Amino acid sequence: MYVTDALYSRENRQKIVALAHDADILFCEAVFLEQDRDRATERYHLTARQAGLLAREANVKELVLSHFSPRYQDCPEALYREASEAFGGPVR
């Protein structure tokens, strides 16, 4: 399953979780950190935390992040850490 350019809304969350339910791998955008959630919402993107929450709720086995904002090029580990905390496991 692959998710990109998705607003974190109740409707989208339900659709993504249903589609990704019990998937072996979820490839998911993590464009912004949670501290920049307002910007993510304005641009119809997910935060790393939201990606982790979606993966956890969908009970996926593995979460792979993609589509990072260039603003984090010096600290991509922050995106992985935030997603991992929300997912409850390691993230690639």
PDB file with one MODEL, atoms N, CA, C and O in Angstrom:
MODEL        1
ATOM      1  N   MET A   1       0.845  -1.173   0.000  1.00  0.00           N
ATOM      2  CA  MET A   1       0.000   0.000   0.000  1.00  0.00           C
ATOM      3  C   MET A   1       0.885   1.229   0.000  1.00  0.00           C
ATOM      4  O   MET A   1       1.910   1.262   0.681  1.00  0.00           O
ATOM      5  N   TYR A   2       0.492   2.244  -0.766  1.00  0.00           N
ATOM      6  CA  TYR A   2       1.264   3.475  -0.908  1.00  0.00           C
ATOM      7  C   TYR A   2       0.348   4.681  -0.684  1.00  0.00           C
ATOM      8  O   TYR A   2      -0.687   4.803  -1.339  1.00  0.00           O
ATOM      9  N   VAL A   3       0.724   5.567   0.234  1.00  0.00           N
ATOM     10  CA  VAL A   3      -0.078   6.755   0.539  1.00  0.00           C
ATOM     11  C   VAL A   3       0.781   7.999   0.362  1.00  0.00           C
ATOM     12  O   VAL A   3       1.858   8.113   0.947  1.00  0.00           O
ATOM     13  N   THR A   4       0.291   8.929  -0.450  1.00  0.00           N
ATOM     14  CA  THR A   4       0.979  10.206  -0.620  1.00  0.00           C
ATOM     15  C   THR A   4      -0.038  11.302  -0.929  1.00  0.00           C
ATOM     16  O   THR A   4      -1.136  11.035  -1.417  1.00  0.00           O
ATOM     17  N   ASP A   5       0.352  12.529  -0.634  1.00  0.00           N
ATOM     18  CA  ASP A   5      -0.493  13.694  -0.879  1.00  0.00           C
ATOM     19  C   ASP A   5      -1.881  13.517  -0.267  1.00  0.00           C
ATOM     20  O   ASP A   5      -2.901  13.633  -0.945  1.00  0.00           O
ATOM     21  N   ALA A   6      -1.886  13.235   1.022  1.00  0.00           N
ATOM     22  CA  ALA A   6      -3.147  12.964   1.715  1.00  0.00           C
ATOM     23  C   ALA A   6      -3.299  13.883   2.927  1.00  0.00           C
ATOM     24  O   ALA A   6      -2.406  13.975   3.768  1.00  0.00           O
ATOM     25  N   LEU A   7      -4.413  14.540   2.998  1.00  0.00           N
ATOM     26  CA  LEU A   7      -4.773  15.336   4.164  1.00  0.00           C
ATOM     27  C   LEU A   7      -5.174  14.398   5.300  1.00  0.00           C
ATOM     28  O   LEU A   7      -5.878  13.414   5.075  1.00  0.00           O
ATOM     29  N   TYR A   8      -4.730  14.699   6.513  1.00  0.00           N
ATOM     30  CA  TYR A   8      -5.145  13.901   7.669  1.00  0.00           C
ATOM     31  C   TYR A   8      -6.504  14.402   8.127  1.00  0.00           C
ATOM     32  O   TYR A   8      -6.595  15.342   8.917  1.00  0.00           O
ATOM     33  N   SER A   9      -7.541  13.782   7.637  1.00  0.00           N
ATOM     34  CA  SER A   9      -8.913  14.108   8.016  1.00  0.00           C
ATOM     35  C   SER A   9      -9.581  12.818   8.463  1.00  0.00           C
ATOM     36  O   SER A   9      -9.069  11.726   8.218  1.00  0.00           O
ATOM     37  N   ARG A  10     -10.718  12.949   9.115  1.00  0.00           N
ATOM     38  CA  ARG A  10     -11.436  11.757   9.581  1.00  0.00           C
ATOM     39  C   ARG A  10     -11.765  10.836   8.411  1.00  0.00           C
ATOM     40  O   ARG A  10     -11.564   9.624   8.496  1.00  0.00           O
ATOM     41  N   GLU A  11     -12.267  11.405   7.328  1.00  0.00           N
ATOM     42  CA  GLU A  11     -12.644  10.603   6.159  1.00  0.00           C
ATOM     43  C   GLU A  11     -11.426   9.907   5.539  1.00  0.00           C
ATOM     44  O   GLU A  11     -11.476   8.710   5.255  1.00  0.00           O
ATOM     45  N   ASN A  12     -10.345  10.645   5.332  1.00  0.00           N
ATOM     46  CA  ASN A  12      -9.138  10.037   4.759  1.00  0.00           C
ATOM     47  C   ASN A  12      -8.541   8.992   5.690  1.00  0.00           C
ATOM     48  O   ASN A  12      -8.087   7.941   5.238  1.00  0.00           O
ATOM     49  N   ARG A  13      -8.541   9.280   7.003  1.00  0.00           N
ATOM     50  CA  ARG A  13      -8.003   8.314   7.965  1.00  0.00           C
ATOM     51  C   ARG A  13      -8.758   7.002   7.850  1.00  0.00           C
ATOM     52  O   ARG A  13      -8.143   5.937   7.796  1.00  0.00           O
ATOM     53  N   GLN A  14     -10.061   7.062   7.814  1.00  0.00           N
ATOM     54  CA  GLN A  14     -10.864   5.843   7.709  1.00  0.00           C
ATOM     55  C   GLN A  14     -10.573   5.080   6.421  1.00  0.00           C
ATOM     56  O   GLN A  14     -10.457   3.854   6.435  1.00  0.00           O
ATOM     57  N   LYS A  15     -10.455   5.796   5.321  1.00  0.00           N
ATOM     58  CA  LYS A  15     -10.178   5.152   4.031  1.00  0.00           C
ATOM     59  C   LYS A  15      -8.791   4.502   4.012  1.00  0.00           C
ATOM     60  O   LYS A  15      -8.635   3.368   3.560  1.00  0.00           O
ATOM     61  N   ILE A  16      -7.798   5.227   4.502  1.00  0.00           N
ATOM     62  CA  ILE A  16      -6.426   4.709   4.497  1.00  0.00           C
ATOM     63  C   ILE A  16      -6.309   3.488   5.399  1.00  0.00           C
ATOM     64  O   ILE A  16      -5.705   2.483   5.023  1.00  0.00           O
ATOM     65  N   VAL A  17      -6.888   3.581   6.586  1.00  0.00           N
ATOM     66  CA  VAL A  17      -6.820   2.453   7.522  1.00  0.00           C
ATOM     67  C   VAL A  17      -7.517   1.231   6.929  1.00  0.00           C
ATOM     68  O   VAL A  17      -7.015   0.114   7.060  1.00  0.00           O
ATOM     69  N   ALA A  18      -8.636   1.419   6.295  1.00  0.00           N
ATOM     70  CA  ALA A  18      -9.354   0.290   5.675  1.00  0.00           C
ATOM     71  C   ALA A  18      -8.546  -0.325   4.538  1.00  0.00           C
ATOM     72  O   ALA A  18      -8.469  -1.548   4.419  1.00  0.00           O
ATOM     73  N   LEU A  19      -7.948   0.510   3.710  1.00  0.00           N
ATOM     74  CA  LEU A  19      -7.169  -0.007   2.577  1.00  0.00           C
ATOM     75  C   LEU A  19      -5.880  -0.698   3.020  1.00  0.00           C
ATOM     76  O   LEU A  19      -5.467  -1.700   2.435  1.00  0.00           O
ATOM     77  N   ALA A  20      -5.255  -0.151   4.055  1.00  0.00           N
ATOM     78  CA  ALA A  20      -3.963  -0.681   4.511  1.00  0.00           C
ATOM     79  C   ALA A  20      -4.096  -1.763   5.576  1.00  0.00           C
ATOM     80  O   ALA A  20      -3.086  -2.308   6.021  1.00  0.00           O
ATOM     81  N   HIS A  21      -5.296  -2.079   5.988  1.00  0.00           N
ATOM     82  CA  HIS A  21      -5.520  -3.022   7.082  1.00  0.00           C
ATOM     83  C   HIS A  21      -4.733  -4.325   6.896  1.00  0.00           C
ATOM     84  O   HIS A  21      -4.888  -5.024   5.895  1.00  0.00           O
ATOM     85  N   ASP A  22      -3.894  -4.630   7.877  1.00  0.00           N
ATOM     86  CA  ASP A  22      -3.078  -5.848   7.921  1.00  0.00           C
ATOM     87  C   ASP A  22      -2.094  -5.974   6.754  1.00  0.00           C
ATOM     88  O   ASP A  22      -1.659  -7.079   6.433  1.00  0.00           O
ATOM     89  N   ALA A  23      -1.744  -4.865   6.125  1.00  0.00           N
ATOM     90  CA  ALA A  23      -0.775  -4.905   5.018  1.00  0.00           C
ATOM     91  C   ALA A  23       0.605  -5.307   5.529  1.00  0.00           C
ATOM     92  O   ALA A  23       0.964  -5.025   6.672  1.00  0.00           O
ATOM     93  N   ASP A  24       1.360  -5.961   4.677  1.00  0.00           N
ATOM     94  CA  ASP A  24       2.740  -6.302   5.024  1.00  0.00           C
ATOM     95  C   ASP A  24       3.595  -5.036   5.096  1.00  0.00           C
ATOM     96  O   ASP A  24       4.398  -4.880   6.016  1.00  0.00           O
ATOM     97  N   ILE A  25       3.423  -4.133   4.126  1.00  0.00           N
ATOM     98  CA  ILE A  25       4.210  -2.902   4.082  1.00  0.00           C
ATOM     99  C   ILE A  25       3.303  -1.735   3.709  1.00  0.00           C
ATOM    100  O   ILE A  25       2.490  -1.832   2.789  1.00  0.00           O
ATOM    101  N   LEU A  26       3.454  -0.637   4.434  1.00  0.00           N
ATOM    102  CA  LEU A  26       2.790   0.616   4.087  1.00  0.00           C
ATOM    103  C   LEU A  26       3.880   1.626   3.759  1.00  0.00           C
ATOM    104  O   LEU A  26       4.676   1.993   4.623  1.00  0.00           O
ATOM    105  N   PHE A  27       3.913   2.068   2.519  1.00  0.00           N
ATOM    106  CA  PHE A  27       4.787   3.160   2.100  1.00  0.00           C
ATOM    107  C   PHE A  27       3.965   4.431   2.272  1.00  0.00           C
ATOM    108  O   PHE A  27       2.930   4.599   1.627  1.00  0.00           O
ATOM    109  N   CYS A  28       4.425   5.326   3.142  1.00  0.00           N
ATOM    110  CA  CYS A  28       3.597   6.483   3.487  1.00  0.00           C
ATOM    111  C   CYS A  28       4.424   7.755   3.532  1.00  0.00           C
ATOM    112  O   CYS A  28       5.540   7.775   4.052  1.00  0.00           O
ATOM    113  N   GLU A  29       3.857   8.808   2.979  1.00  0.00           N
ATOM    114  CA  GLU A  29       4.513  10.103   3.065  1.00  0.00           C
ATOM    115  C   GLU A  29       4.608  10.539   4.524  1.00  0.00           C
ATOM    116  O   GLU A  29       3.762  10.202   5.352  1.00  0.00           O
ATOM    117  N   ALA A  30       5.653  11.288   4.809  1.00  0.00           N
ATOM    118  CA  ALA A  30       5.835  11.912   6.121  1.00  0.00           C
ATOM    119  C   ALA A  30       6.506  13.250   5.840  1.00  0.00           C
ATOM    120  O   ALA A  30       7.677  13.450   6.162  1.00  0.00           O
ATOM    121  N   VAL A  31       5.764  14.144   5.248  1.00  0.00           N
ATOM    122  CA  VAL A  31       6.333  15.372   4.707  1.00  0.00           C
ATOM    123  C   VAL A  31       6.820  16.313   5.793  1.00  0.00           C
ATOM    124  O   VAL A  31       7.853  16.964   5.636  1.00  0.00           O
ATOM    125  N   PHE A  32       6.082  16.389   6.894  1.00  0.00           N
ATOM    126  CA  PHE A  32       6.409  17.351   7.943  1.00  0.00           C
ATOM    127  C   PHE A  32       6.475  16.683   9.314  1.00  0.00           C
ATOM    128  O   PHE A  32       5.958  15.583   9.510  1.00  0.00           O
ATOM    129  N   LEU A  33       7.115  17.362  10.251  1.00  0.00           N
ATOM    130  CA  LEU A  33       7.067  16.962  11.650  1.00  0.00           C
ATOM    131  C   LEU A  33       5.769  17.484  12.259  1.00  0.00           C
ATOM    132  O   LEU A  33       5.151  18.406  11.726  1.00  0.00           O
ATOM    133  N   GLU A  34       5.368  16.896  13.364  1.00  0.00           N
ATOM    134  CA  GLU A  34       4.129  17.288  14.031  1.00  0.00           C
ATOM    135  C   GLU A  34       4.147  18.766  14.425  1.00  0.00           C
ATOM    136  O   GLU A  34       3.099  19.411  14.424  1.00  0.00           O
ATOM    137  N   GLN A  35       5.304  19.305  14.757  1.00  0.00           N
ATOM    138  CA  GLN A  35       5.399  20.722  15.121  1.00  0.00           C
ATOM    139  C   GLN A  35       4.982  21.627  13.961  1.00  0.00           C
ATOM    140  O   GLN A  35       4.663  22.798  14.169  1.00  0.00           O
ATOM    141  N   ASP A  36       4.983  21.089  12.750  1.00  0.00           N
ATOM    142  CA  ASP A  36       4.577  21.829  11.560  1.00  0.00           C
ATOM    143  C   ASP A  36       3.253  21.310  10.997  1.00  0.00           C
ATOM    144  O   ASP A  36       3.006  21.377   9.793  1.00  0.00           O
ATOM    145  N   ARG A  37       2.418  20.800  11.880  1.00  0.00           N
ATOM    146  CA  ARG A  37       1.139  20.203  11.473  1.00  0.00           C
ATOM    147  C   ARG A  37       0.244  21.191  10.720  1.00  0.00           C
ATOM    148  O   ARG A  37      -0.429  20.806   9.764  1.00  0.00           O
ATOM    149  N   ASP A  38       0.230  22.446  11.138  1.00  0.00           N
ATOM    150  CA  ASP A  38      -0.603  23.428  10.444  1.00  0.00           C
ATOM    151  C   ASP A  38      -0.182  23.575   8.980  1.00  0.00           C
ATOM    152  O   ASP A  38      -1.025  23.679   8.090  1.00  0.00           O
ATOM    153  N   ARG A  39       1.100  23.582   8.749  1.00  0.00           N
ATOM    154  CA  ARG A  39       1.612  23.664   7.374  1.00  0.00           C
ATOM    155  C   ARG A  39       1.243  22.405   6.595  1.00  0.00           C
ATOM    156  O   ARG A  39       0.870  22.482   5.424  1.00  0.00           O
ATOM    157  N   ALA A  40       1.348  21.254   7.243  1.00  0.00           N
ATOM    158  CA  ALA A  40       0.973  19.991   6.597  1.00  0.00           C
ATOM    159  C   ALA A  40      -0.495  20.034   6.179  1.00  0.00           C
ATOM    160  O   ALA A  40      -0.841  19.631   5.069  1.00  0.00           O
ATOM    161  N   THR A  41      -1.345  20.519   7.061  1.00  0.00           N
ATOM    162  CA  THR A  41      -2.774  20.606   6.759  1.00  0.00           C
ATOM    163  C   THR A  41      -3.025  21.565   5.595  1.00  0.00           C
ATOM    164  O   THR A  41      -3.805  21.260   4.693  1.00  0.00           O
ATOM    165  N   GLU A  42      -2.368  22.712   5.617  1.00  0.00           N
ATOM    166  CA  GLU A  42      -2.524  23.693   4.530  1.00  0.00           C
ATOM    167  C   GLU A  42      -2.139  23.104   3.177  1.00  0.00           C
ATOM    168  O   GLU A  42      -2.731  23.445   2.153  1.00  0.00           O
ATOM    169  N   ARG A  43      -1.149  22.222   3.178  1.00  0.00           N
ATOM    170  CA  ARG A  43      -0.618  21.673   1.925  1.00  0.00           C
ATOM    171  C   ARG A  43      -1.134  20.262   1.616  1.00  0.00           C
ATOM    172  O   ARG A  43      -0.678  19.620   0.670  1.00  0.00           O
ATOM    173  N   TYR A  44      -2.079  19.794   2.416  1.00  0.00           N
ATOM    174  CA  TYR A  44      -2.690  18.466   2.219  1.00  0.00           C
ATOM    175  C   TYR A  44      -1.643  17.344   2.260  1.00  0.00           C
ATOM    176  O   TYR A  44      -1.569  16.490   1.376  1.00  0.00           O
ATOM    177  N   HIS A  45      -0.844  17.389   3.324  1.00  0.00           N
ATOM    178  CA  HIS A  45       0.183  16.370   3.547  1.00  0.00           C
ATOM    179  C   HIS A  45       0.076  15.840   4.971  1.00  0.00           C
ATOM    180  O   HIS A  45      -0.604  16.417   5.820  1.00  0.00           O
ATOM    181  N   LEU A  46       0.762  14.733   5.209  1.00  0.00           N
ATOM    182  CA  LEU A  46       0.794  14.101   6.520  1.00  0.00           C
ATOM    183  C   LEU A  46       2.056  14.485   7.278  1.00  0.00           C
ATOM    184  O   LEU A  46       3.082  14.805   6.677  1.00  0.00           O
ATOM    185  N   THR A  47       1.970  14.449   8.593  1.00  0.00           N
ATOM    186  CA  THR A  47       3.166  14.550   9.426  1.00  0.00           C
ATOM    187  C   THR A  47       3.690  13.129   9.657  1.00  0.00           C
ATOM    188  O   THR A  47       2.994  12.146   9.403  1.00  0.00           O
ATOM    189  N   ALA A  48       4.905  13.046  10.134  1.00  0.00           N
ATOM    190  CA  ALA A  48       5.480  11.736  10.449  1.00  0.00           C
ATOM    191  C   ALA A  48       4.662  11.046  11.540  1.00  0.00           C
ATOM    192  O   ALA A  48       4.442   9.836  11.480  1.00  0.00           O
ATOM    193  N   ARG A  49       4.218  11.802  12.524  1.00  0.00           N
ATOM    194  CA  ARG A  49       3.388  11.230  13.589  1.00  0.00           C
ATOM    195  C   ARG A  49       2.087  10.670  13.021  1.00  0.00           C
ATOM    196  O   ARG A  49       1.678   9.569  13.390  1.00  0.00           O
ATOM    197  N   GLN A  50       1.443  11.400  12.142  1.00  0.00           N
ATOM    198  CA  GLN A  50       0.199  10.931  11.535  1.00  0.00           C
ATOM    199  C   GLN A  50       0.428   9.659  10.726  1.00  0.00           C
ATOM    200  O   GLN A  50      -0.406   8.754  10.749  1.00  0.00           O
ATOM    201  N   ALA A  51       1.541   9.581  10.017  1.00  0.00           N
ATOM    202  CA  ALA A  51       1.869   8.367   9.263  1.00  0.00           C
ATOM    203  C   ALA A  51       2.001   7.182  10.214  1.00  0.00           C
ATOM    204  O   ALA A  51       1.502   6.093   9.932  1.00  0.00           O
ATOM    205  N   GLY A  52       2.674   7.399  11.341  1.00  0.00           N
ATOM    206  CA  GLY A  52       2.819   6.338  12.337  1.00  0.00           C
ATOM    207  C   GLY A  52       1.496   5.912  12.941  1.00  0.00           C
ATOM    208  O   GLY A  52       1.254   4.723  13.148  1.00  0.00           O
ATOM    209  N   LEU A  53       0.641   6.883  13.223  1.00  0.00           N
ATOM    210  CA  LEU A  53      -0.677   6.567  13.779  1.00  0.00           C
ATOM    211  C   LEU A  53      -1.522   5.767  12.794  1.00  0.00           C
ATOM    212  O   LEU A  53      -2.196   4.813  13.182  1.00  0.00           O
ATOM    213  N   LEU A  54      -1.486   6.153  11.528  1.00  0.00           N
ATOM    214  CA  LEU A  54      -2.238   5.426  10.504  1.00  0.00           C
ATOM    215  C   LEU A  54      -1.750   3.986  10.397  1.00  0.00           C
ATOM    216  O   LEU A  54      -2.551   3.054  10.325  1.00  0.00           O
ATOM    217  N   ALA A  55      -0.441   3.812  10.388  1.00  0.00           N
ATOM    218  CA  ALA A  55       0.138   2.471  10.277  1.00  0.00           C
ATOM    219  C   ALA A  55      -0.230   1.605  11.473  1.00  0.00           C
ATOM    220  O   ALA A  55      -0.552   0.427  11.321  1.00  0.00           O
ATOM    221  N   ARG A  56      -0.179   2.194  12.658  1.00  0.00           N
ATOM    222  CA  ARG A  56      -0.545   1.448  13.863  1.00  0.00           C
ATOM    223  C   ARG A  56      -2.019   1.059  13.840  1.00  0.00           C
ATOM    224  O   ARG A  56      -2.371  -0.086  14.127  1.00  0.00           O
ATOM    225  N   GLU A  57      -2.874   2.013  13.498  1.00  0.00           N
ATOM    226  CA  GLU A  57      -4.309   1.734  13.476  1.00  0.00           C
ATOM    227  C   GLU A  57      -4.660   0.687  12.411  1.00  0.00           C
ATOM    228  O   GLU A  57      -5.577  -0.112  12.600  1.00  0.00           O
ATOM    229  N   ALA A  58      -3.932   0.695  11.303  1.00  0.00           N
ATOM    230  CA  ALA A  58      -4.183  -0.275  10.233  1.00  0.00           C
ATOM    231  C   ALA A  58      -3.537  -1.625  10.513  1.00  0.00           C
ATOM    232  O   ALA A  58      -3.751  -2.588   9.776  1.00  0.00           O
ATOM    233  N   ASN A  59      -2.748  -1.692  11.578  1.00  0.00           N
ATOM    234  CA  ASN A  59      -2.080  -2.938  11.963  1.00  0.00           C
ATOM    235  C   ASN A  59      -1.142  -3.455  10.866  1.00  0.00           C
ATOM    236  O   ASN A  59      -1.090  -4.653  10.588  1.00  0.00           O
ATOM    237  N   VAL A  60      -0.408  -2.527  10.253  1.00  0.00           N
ATOM    238  CA  VAL A  60       0.542  -2.954   9.225  1.00  0.00           C
ATOM    239  C   VAL A  60       1.781  -3.534   9.894  1.00  0.00           C
ATOM    240  O   VAL A  60       2.100  -3.208  11.038  1.00  0.00           O
ATOM    241  N   LYS A  61       2.458  -4.382   9.172  1.00  0.00           N
ATOM    242  CA  LYS A  61       3.650  -5.027   9.730  1.00  0.00           C
ATOM    243  C   LYS A  61       4.882  -4.125   9.643  1.00  0.00           C
ATOM    244  O   LYS A  61       5.732  -4.138  10.534  1.00  0.00           O
ATOM    245  N   GLU A  62       4.974  -3.341   8.565  1.00  0.00           N
ATOM    246  CA  GLU A  62       6.161  -2.518   8.358  1.00  0.00           C
ATOM    247  C   GLU A  62       5.755  -1.172   7.768  1.00  0.00           C
ATOM    248  O   GLU A  62       4.921  -1.102   6.866  1.00  0.00           O
ATOM    249  N   LEU A  63       6.356  -0.104   8.291  1.00  0.00           N
ATOM    250  CA  LEU A  63       6.115   1.245   7.801  1.00  0.00           C
ATOM    251  C   LEU A  63       7.385   1.781   7.161  1.00  0.00           C
ATOM    252  O   LEU A  63       8.453   1.786   7.774  1.00  0.00           O
ATOM    253  N   VAL A  64       7.252   2.236   5.910  1.00  0.00           N
ATOM    254  CA  VAL A  64       8.365   2.833   5.180  1.00  0.00           C
ATOM    255  C   VAL A  64       7.970   4.264   4.837  1.00  0.00           C
ATOM    256  O   VAL A  64       6.957   4.492   4.175  1.00  0.00           O
ATOM    257  N   LEU A  65       8.761   5.217   5.283  1.00  0.00           N
ATOM    258  CA  LEU A  65       8.465   6.631   5.062  1.00  0.00           C
ATOM    259  C   LEU A  65       9.041   7.133   3.751  1.00  0.00           C
ATOM    260  O   LEU A  65      10.053   6.634   3.259  1.00  0.00           O
ATOM    261  N   SER A  66       8.362   8.144   3.195  1.00  0.00           N
ATOM    262  CA  SER A  66       8.834   8.777   1.961  1.00  0.00           C
ATOM    263  C   SER A  66       8.339  10.214   1.908  1.00  0.00           C
ATOM    264  O   SER A  66       7.571  10.653   2.765  1.00  0.00           O
ATOM    265  N   HIS A  67       8.787  10.937   0.893  1.00  0.00           N
ATOM    266  CA  HIS A  67       8.274  12.269   0.549  1.00  0.00           C
ATOM    267  C   HIS A  67       8.470  13.267   1.683  1.00  0.00           C
ATOM    268  O   HIS A  67       7.501  13.784   2.237  1.00  0.00           O
ATOM    269  N   PHE A  68       9.735  13.538   2.026  1.00  0.00           N
ATOM    270  CA  PHE A  68      10.064  14.467   3.107  1.00  0.00           C
ATOM    271  C   PHE A  68      10.213  15.887   2.580  1.00  0.00           C
ATOM    272  O   PHE A  68      10.670  16.093   1.455  1.00  0.00           O
ATOM    273  N   SER A  69       9.832  16.855   3.385  1.00  0.00           N
ATOM    274  CA  SER A  69      10.070  18.251   3.042  1.00  0.00           C
ATOM    275  C   SER A  69      11.572  18.524   3.084  1.00  0.00           C
ATOM    276  O   SER A  69      12.270  18.004   3.954  1.00  0.00           O
ATOM    277  N   PRO A  70      12.072  19.331   2.156  1.00  0.00           N
ATOM    278  CA  PRO A  70      13.502  19.679   2.171  1.00  0.00           C
ATOM    279  C   PRO A  70      13.931  20.382   3.458  1.00  0.00           C
ATOM    280  O   PRO A  70      15.120  20.421   3.773  1.00  0.00           O
ATOM    281  N   ARG A  71      12.986  20.928   4.193  1.00  0.00           N
ATOM    282  CA  ARG A  71      13.348  21.630   5.431  1.00  0.00           C
ATOM    283  C   ARG A  71      13.990  20.700   6.462  1.00  0.00           C
ATOM    284  O   ARG A  71      14.622  21.170   7.407  1.00  0.00           O
ATOM    285  N   TYR A  72      13.833  19.389   6.288  1.00  0.00           N
ATOM    286  CA  TYR A  72      14.392  18.416   7.236  1.00  0.00           C
ATOM    287  C   TYR A  72      15.608  17.680   6.686  1.00  0.00           C
ATOM    288  O   TYR A  72      16.000  16.644   7.224  1.00  0.00           O
ATOM    289  N   GLN A  73      16.203  18.200   5.631  1.00  0.00           N
ATOM    290  CA  GLN A  73      17.338  17.494   5.022  1.00  0.00           C
ATOM    291  C   GLN A  73      18.515  17.328   5.980  1.00  0.00           C
ATOM    292  O   GLN A  73      19.311  16.402   5.825  1.00  0.00           O
ATOM    293  N   ASP A  74      18.633  18.208   6.960  1.00  0.00           N
ATOM    294  CA  ASP A  74      19.720  18.089   7.937  1.00  0.00           C
ATOM    295  C   ASP A  74      19.341  17.268   9.159  1.00  0.00           C
ATOM    296  O   ASP A  74      20.190  17.009  10.012  1.00  0.00           O
ATOM    297  N   CYS A  75      18.074  16.853   9.263  1.00  0.00           N
ATOM    298  CA  CYS A  75      17.656  16.094  10.428  1.00  0.00           C
ATOM    299  C   CYS A  75      16.556  15.078  10.081  1.00  0.00           C
ATOM    300  O   CYS A  75      15.515  15.055  10.737  1.00  0.00           O
ATOM    301  N   PRO A  76      16.773  14.245   9.065  1.00  0.00           N
ATOM    302  CA  PRO A  76      15.736  13.275   8.692  1.00  0.00           C
ATOM    303  C   PRO A  76      15.425  12.285   9.816  1.00  0.00           C
ATOM    304  O   PRO A  76      14.333  11.720   9.862  1.00  0.00           O
ATOM    305  N   GLU A  77      16.371  12.077  10.710  1.00  0.00           N
ATOM    306  CA  GLU A  77      16.146  11.139  11.812  1.00  0.00           C
ATOM    307  C   GLU A  77      14.978  11.576  12.693  1.00  0.00           C
ATOM    308  O   GLU A  77      14.337  10.737  13.325  1.00  0.00           O
ATOM    309  N   ALA A  78      14.695  12.874  12.743  1.00  0.00           N
ATOM    310  CA  ALA A  78      13.566  13.363  13.535  1.00  0.00           C
ATOM    311  C   ALA A  78      12.242  12.845  12.979  1.00  0.00           C
ATOM    312  O   ALA A  78      11.324  12.538  13.740  1.00  0.00           O
ATOM    313  N   LEU A  79      12.143  12.749  11.663  1.00  0.00           N
ATOM    314  CA  LEU A  79      10.933  12.210  11.033  1.00  0.00           C
ATOM    315  C   LEU A  79      10.765  10.733  11.373  1.00  0.00           C
ATOM    316  O   LEU A  79       9.668  10.289  11.711  1.00  0.00           O
ATOM    317  N   TYR A  80      11.849   9.979  11.282  1.00  0.00           N
ATOM    318  CA  TYR A  80      11.786   8.551  11.600  1.00  0.00           C
ATOM    319  C   TYR A  80      11.451   8.320  13.075  1.00  0.00           C
ATOM    320  O   TYR A  80      10.662   7.435  13.406  1.00  0.00           O
ATOM    321  N   ARG A  81      12.043   9.106  13.940  1.00  0.00           N
ATOM    322  CA  ARG A  81      11.799   8.967  15.380  1.00  0.00           C
ATOM    323  C   ARG A  81      10.327   9.260  15.703  1.00  0.00           C
ATOM    324  O   ARG A  81       9.688   8.515  16.445  1.00  0.00           O
ATOM    325  N   GLU A  82       9.803  10.345  15.140  1.00  0.00           N
ATOM    326  CA  GLU A  82       8.421  10.718  15.410  1.00  0.00           C
ATOM    327  C   GLU A  82       7.445   9.652  14.899  1.00  0.00           C
ATOM    328  O   GLU A  82       6.490   9.301  15.591  1.00  0.00           O
ATOM    329  N   ALA A  83       7.682   9.147  13.708  1.00  0.00           N
ATOM    330  CA  ALA A  83       6.810   8.110  13.145  1.00  0.00           C
ATOM    331  C   ALA A  83       6.924   6.833  13.954  1.00  0.00           C
ATOM    332  O   ALA A  83       5.914   6.183  14.223  1.00  0.00           O
ATOM    333  N   SER A  84       8.123   6.465  14.344  1.00  0.00           N
ATOM    334  CA  SER A  84       8.347   5.237  15.103  1.00  0.00           C
ATOM    335  C   SER A  84       7.630   5.270  16.454  1.00  0.00           C
ATOM    336  O   SER A  84       7.043   4.273  16.874  1.00  0.00           O
ATOM    337  N   GLU A  85       7.680   6.410  17.124  1.00  0.00           N
ATOM    338  CA  GLU A  85       7.003   6.557  18.419  1.00  0.00           C
ATOM    339  C   GLU A  85       5.495   6.361  18.266  1.00  0.00           C
ATOM    340  O   GLU A  85       4.864   5.718  19.105  1.00  0.00           O
ATOM    341  N   ALA A  86       4.920   6.908  17.209  1.00  0.00           N
ATOM    342  CA  ALA A  86       3.483   6.786  16.990  1.00  0.00           C
ATOM    343  C   ALA A  86       3.096   5.386  16.506  1.00  0.00           C
ATOM    344  O   ALA A  86       2.034   4.867  16.851  1.00  0.00           O
ATOM    345  N   PHE A  87       3.973   4.788  15.706  1.00  0.00           N
ATOM    346  CA  PHE A  87       3.716   3.452  15.160  1.00  0.00           C
ATOM    347  C   PHE A  87       3.894   2.370  16.226  1.00  0.00           C
ATOM    348  O   PHE A  87       3.177   1.370  16.247  1.00  0.00           O
ATOM    349  N   GLY A  88       4.856   2.596  17.099  1.00  0.00           N
ATOM    350  CA  GLY A  88       5.119   1.607  18.143  1.00  0.00           C
ATOM    351  C   GLY A  88       6.118   0.558  17.716  1.00  0.00           C
ATOM    352  O   GLY A  88       6.144  -0.544  18.265  1.00  0.00           O
ATOM    353  N   GLY A  89       6.940   0.894  16.739  1.00  0.00           N
ATOM    354  CA  GLY A  89       7.943  -0.050  16.252  1.00  0.00           C
ATOM    355  C   GLY A  89       8.888   0.645  15.313  1.00  0.00           C
ATOM    356  O   GLY A  89       8.731   1.835  15.038  1.00  0.00           O
ATOM    357  N   PRO A  90       9.875  -0.085  14.810  1.00  0.00           N
ATOM    358  CA  PRO A  90      10.863   0.508  13.908  1.00  0.00           C
ATOM    359  C   PRO A  90      10.232   0.916  12.571  1.00  0.00           C
ATOM    360  O   PRO A  90       9.255   0.329  12.107  1.00  0.00           O
ATOM    361  N   VAL A  91      10.826   1.929  11.989  1.00  0.00           N
ATOM    362  CA  VAL A  91      10.355   2.488  10.724  1.00  0.00           C
ATOM    363  C   VAL A  91      11.548   2.604   9.787  1.00  0.00           C
ATOM    364  O   VAL A  91      12.651   2.954  10.207  1.00  0.00           O
ATOM    365  N   ARG A  92      11.316   2.308   8.530  1.00  0.00           N
ATOM    366  CA  ARG A  92      12.390   2.505   7.525  1.00  0.00           C
ATOM    367  C   ARG A  92      12.081   3.719   6.686  1.00  0.00           C
ATOM    368  O   ARG A  92      12.850   4.061   5.788  1.00  0.00           O
TER     369      ARG A  92
ENDMDL
END
